[in-house]
Amino acid sequence: MSFLNGIDVFMGIGAASAIPLLRNSAEILLQRVPSAHEQDLKNAIGDVMEIKG
């Protein structure tokens, strides 16, 4: 029985450490512009930078 409790503790620690890692990875990935929209974004930024005022 203590072996199974040890596995439960190990799994709990693994899940507890994996969740922050997944959250951090998701935050980093969500900051990136999809490659299909990169050129559109560059064009839009260029258009905004050309506005005088």
Secondary structure by P-SEA (a helix, b strand, c coil): caaaaaaaaaaaaaaaaaaaaaaaaaaaaaacccccaaaaaaaaaaaaaaccc
